[in-house]
Amino acid sequence: MKDISKELDDLTVFDLPVELRKILATYINSEVQGRVSSFVNLSLVYSNGRYTDFIRAYMYFELMRRKMLKEMEEICRHL
């Protein structure tokens, strides 16, 4: 799990989970489209506030969840 921070730095909008993308799509397809997509891209690259920190924290735990599932699968394979 040491490299989650590195993976977090390399994320793009397309790496977001479907659930989060559905929520954001509601706003991306509206008149604030440019601002929302810019916000998501900015928050994945640079975190400096409550809202951008939320997306980065969400993705941190999502990446951790994915890694734990892979590890659990590996453990079960050896049992």
N, C-alpha and C positions, 0 to 999 in steps of 0.2 A: 504494500500500500504506500510505499515511500514515494512513488512517482505520480501520485494523484495531482499534486500541484503542477507538475509539468504537463500532464494531460489537460488540466484545467486551462492552462495558458494556450494550448493548441486547439481549443474548441472553436467551432463556428456555429452559426445559427442552426445549421442542419443537424448538429449533434444534440440539440435539445430533445427531450422526450416528447412524444406525440401529445401528451396531455397539456404540457406547457405551450407547445406550438399552437394547439387549438385555441387556447385562451388568447394568445398574442394575435392569432389570425383574425379574431374578431375586430381588433383595432387596426391591424395592418391593412385590412380591406376597407378602411374608412378614410375620412378626409385627413386623418393624422398619420397616414401610412408612412411617410418619410421619417417622421419623428420616432415612431415606434420601432421601425427596423434599425434606425441609427442607434436608438437607445439600447436595443438588444446587442448589437455588434459592439458598441462601446462598453457595455457592462461585462461582456465576456473578455474584453481586452484589459480594461482599466476599471478598478473599483474604488470609488471615493465617496460613497454615500449610502444611505439606507436602502434605496431601491436597487442600485447596481450591486450592492453587497448581497441582496436577497437572491438575485439570479445566480451569482457566483456560488453562494452557499448552497442553493438548491442543486446546482450541478455538481458541487463537491460531494454531496451526499448521494446523488444519483450515481456518480462514478464509483463511490465506495460500495454502494449496493450491488452494482454490476460485478465488481471485483470479488465481493463476498459470495455472490452466486456462483461464479466460476470456481472459487476455492471449494465451496460446498459440493459442487459437481465432481470435482477432482477427489475429494475425500470419499464421497459415495462410490466412486468408481473403484477405489482401492479396497473398499470394505467387502 
